[in-house]
Structure formats: C-alpha cells, structure tokens
C-alpha cells in the first residue's frame, strides 16, 4: 500500500535520484541483512589486511566495488552509465540498442531492463570472469548452440561471425523477445523449445540426439552453456559430439554448483578436450567462485 502510494505521488525521475542517493542501499540492507553485513565486514577487513592470493584480492575488490555478484572495481564504469530503455510500438516489448542492434527483453521487464542490461555488459567485458570467449573471432564459421539463451546477447554479439545459431529456450516470454531481436537474421536462427539434458522425452533433449536428428556436422560446433546448474546433465547428453567433433569448442558455466569446477573439468578432460578457466571470480552463494570453463579440441 505505502509503496504504491509512494510511486503514485513521487515522479519517476525523483524516485531514481532518491534510490541512487540512499534508498537502494537501505533496501539492500533490509532484504539481505546477512549478505550486506558480510560485505561490510569484507570491506573493513581488507582495508586493514593485505590480500594473500587472487581469491582474497577478489574479496577486497568486492568490498570496494559494492555488494553484487561482480567483484570488479572497474564495474563502476558501468554503474555510472545510463542505458536508455525503449518500447517498440509494434509489439510493446522493451529493448535497448546494443552495438547498433535492438536487444529485446520480456514485456514485464520494463522496470528491470536497464539493470539487467548493465549486468550483461559487465559479464561480457573482457576483464570479467563471466566472459565466454577472448574474441568473437573464435566463432567465425561455426554453428553456435546457445544453451540457456534467455535474451541471447551472446548470439547477438556473434551473429555476424557464425553460420547459424540454435537457441535453446523454453520460456515463452523470452521466445517472444528472441523472435523480435533476431527478426533481421531469421535465416541464421532456430529457436528450440526444449530443455537440454541427459534424456530424450517430451520436454528434454540430448545434444547428441538433437545433432543427429538435424543431420548436422559435428566438427565445427561451439557450445555455450549457462543453464543454472544443469550443465552436467547437458554434457552427459553430449558425449558423442564432444568426443568426436574435430574442431568442437565452447564455454560452460562452472559456478552454479559448488564443485562444478572439479566435476565439469573431469568430464571434459575424460573426453580428451583441452580446458582453461577464464580468470577472475564471481560472488555467488556466499563465496567467490570461478565462473567459466572454456574447452576445445
């Protein structure tokens, strides 16, 4: 009731000024008291004690940069920027102009689109632990399997390099946004409404089965996996293509489960794939975790 009254009485521009000045920090303290206290303690501790290793350096940077998943002092370059969110009058979807291209969001994300977009930019900055590739040139001439597409900013960034992209996404609200984003490249995009897993049924599909059903060449694939802790199952369902693709490569998230680094690393190495971990950390589940494992043959 009070929140609704506040929004009705106070103009949006004024609310944004108030939020940036102090309300945002106050709400964060109320909503996540334990996490905020941990951040304050870390900020204080590393203002006195020098970090002994890279992980402790990440905690120190987190204390300086602010309580978020991104322990990077440089992220303030993005925090200071305003990103205009537009509404497409033909479909009423919010979008941002991203490197000269329209990147659409779900229609219920008007209020959150700017902060979401800021997070995407931070994640794919070359200094970020969540960066999928060193250079988009790595995808030149490849078929991209974007597993856990969401808004598919990675596919949009690489659209001019790849031969084709398969976007695996089951959320109909995201599919609507994807269709709007990739309307100019319809011939290069296929949306797959199934979860990628280690079984084949009505809702799930293995990559091995999918590639076989499509009659695709397995020798020039790039797999991007960001599926909230289901990466292991997706890899288990891709044993054939990972084991036999001559020029297969990809990036997989290794921070959703606490032992992802060890488990996923072992799976990839057992398939004779080379691996490297993107430098840096994300703050996730109350600790610093490595974020992306890249692999190739």
N, C-alpha and C positions, 0 to 999 in steps of 0.2 A: 504493500500500500504506500509506504513512505517513498520507496524507490520510484514507483510510478508517478507519484506526485512531484518528486524532485525532477524527473525527466520532463514532465509537462510544464513545470514552472521555469526551469533554468534552460536557456538556449543551448543548443548542442556545442557551439564554439566555446561558450563559457564553461560547459561541463568538461570539455577536453583540457582547458587550461587548468581547471581545478584538479583534474585527475593526474595530469603530469606534475603539478606542483606538490601535492601531498596525498591525495585520495588513493591513488594507485598503490603507493607503498603501504598505506593504512589497511586497505582491503587485502593485500597480500599477507600482511601480518595476521589479520583476523582469520583468513581462510586456511593458512598453512603456518600456524604458530610454530610448530616444531621445526619445520624446514627453514623458516625465517631465522629462528634462533640459531640453528646450525650455521646458517650463512653469516650471521653477525659474529659468532664465535670464530669462524674461519677467517673472517676479515680482520678481527682483532689479533688472533694468534699469529698470522703470517705478516702482520705489520711489525711484530717483535722478533719472530723466529724466521731464519732464512730457510727456504725450501731445500731439501736434500736430494730430490730427484724430480723427474718430469711430472709425475703424478702430483707431488706436493706443489710444484710450480703451477699446475693447473688449478689446484685449490686456492693458491694465492691470487691467480688471475680471476677466479670466480668471485673471490671476496671484493676485488676491485671493480669488476665489470657489472656485478649485480646478480641477484638471485634469479637465475634462469638456467635452462639446460646448456647454455653456451658459455663456457668459462674462458672467454676471449676478451682481452682488453680492447682489441680493435673493433669489437662488435658495436661499440658506441658510435662508430662512423655510421652505422645503420640506424641506431636508436635516434639519432638526431635528424634523420630524414623523414619527410612526409611523403607518402605514396598515395597518389590520388586514386580513389575507387570510383569507377564509373558504373552506370546502369545502362545496359543495352536495351533500347526501347523496343526492339523487335522480339525479345524473349524475356525481358525483365531480369536477366542474370547480371550479377556484379562481375566486373572484370577490371584488370589492371593492364596497362600497356607495358609489356615485358620485352625489353630489347627490340622494340618496334613491332611486337606481335601481341595480340589480345590473349591473355590468360584468364579464363573464366573460373569462377568459384560457384559453389552451391548457392541456390537462391536465398537460403536462410543465413548466409554468411556476410550480409552487408556490413554488420557492425564489427565482425571479427576479421574481415578480409585483409585489412591493412596489416594487422599484427601477424596474421598467418603468412602473408607475402614477405614481410620483413624476416620472419624465421626461415623461409625458403631461401632467401638471398644469403643469409648468414650461413646456412647449412652448405650451400654450394659455392661459397667463397673458397678460393684456392688455399686459404690458410685454415680451413675448417677440418675437423676430424670427420665430418659427415660428407665430405666431398667424394663423389662417386668415382671420378676419373681425374687424372692430371690434366688431360687435354681432350676436348671433344673430337679431335682428330683421330683418337683411338677407335672411334665408331665408324670411321669412313668406310662405306660399302658394306656395312654389317646389317644384319637383321636384329632388331632390338626386341627383347622380351621384357616389357616393363611390368614387373610382377608386384602388385600393390600400387597401382598407378595414382590413385587419388586425383589431384589436379594435373598430374603428368608434366610438371615443369621440366623434368629431366628430358623427356621425349621432345618437348617443345624446343629446348636448347640444342638438341642434336638433330632436329628434323631435316636440316639441310645436309647432314653428313650420312645419315642412314639410308638403306634401301627401302626398309619397311619396318613398322613397329606394331607389335601386338600388345595391346593394353589390357591387362587382366584386372578387372574391377567389377564388383558385384553391387555396389551402392548405386541405385538408380539415380539419386540426386547428383552423384559425381558423373555418371554416364551422360546425363543431360549437359553438364558443363563441358565434358570432354568432347562431345559432338559439336558444341559451339566453338571450342578452342581450335579443333582440327578440321573445321569445315573447309579451309583453304587447301588442305592436304588430304582429302578423302581417299585418294588413290594410294596413299602411303600408310594408312592407319586401319587396323582392325581391332575392334573392341570385343573382348572375350568375357562374357558374363559368368565366369566360374572361378571358384577358389582353387589356387594351385596347391596341391597336397601330394600325399604318397598313395592315394587311392583314386579310382575312377568310379564315379557314380553321378547321380543327377545334379549334384551341386559342386562336385570336386572333379579335378582332372590332374593327371600327372603330366609333367612336361614331356616325358618320353612318349606317352600316348598322343599328346597334342601334336608334337612334331611329326610323328608317324602318320597321323590322320591327315595332316596338312600336306604331307609329301614334301616336307621342307629339307633343304640341305643343312646338315648339322655342322658343317665345317666352318661356318662364318657367323656364329651367333654371339650376341652379347646379352647376358642376363643381369638385370638389375633387380635385386630382391629386397623389399622393405615391407614385411608383412607381419609385423607386431608379434614376433616370437614363433611364427610358423615356418621360418626359414629352413629349419632342419628337415621338416617333413617335405618341403618343396624340393630340397636337394636329394632326399631319398627317392623321390619320384622322377629324378632326372639323371639316374646313374648311367644310363646308356649314352645319352648325348654328352654328358660331362666326361665320360670315359673314352669316347671315340671321336669327338669333334676335334679336328686337327688344329683349328685356329679359334677355338671357343675361348671366351673370356667373360669377365663380369665383375660385379661388385655386390656384396651381400652384407646386410646389417648384422653386427655381432654384439649388440648391446641390450637387446630386449630380454634375454635370459642371462643370469649371472655367469654361467660357464659357456656361453656361446663361442667365445674365442677359442677355447680348447676343443670343444665338440665339433664346431663347424670347420675349424682348421684341420682337424684329423680327417674328417670326411673328404675334404678337398685333396689333401695330400695322399690319401689312400687311392685316389683316382689319378695320381701322378700329375696333378696340377701344381703349378708354382703359385705361391701366395705372397702377398705383402699387406701390411696393415697401414692404413692412412694415418699419418702422425697426428697426435693430439687426443683429447678426451672430450666426452660429453658427460654432463652431470645427469645421472639417471638412476632412479630407485635408491636415492640417498648415498650415491657413491660415484666416483669418477670411473667411467668405462670407456674402453676403446670402442670405436663406432663402426668402421667399415673395413672389411677384408676384400681386397681385390685379388682376382685369380686369372690365370691364363695358361695356355699350353704353347 
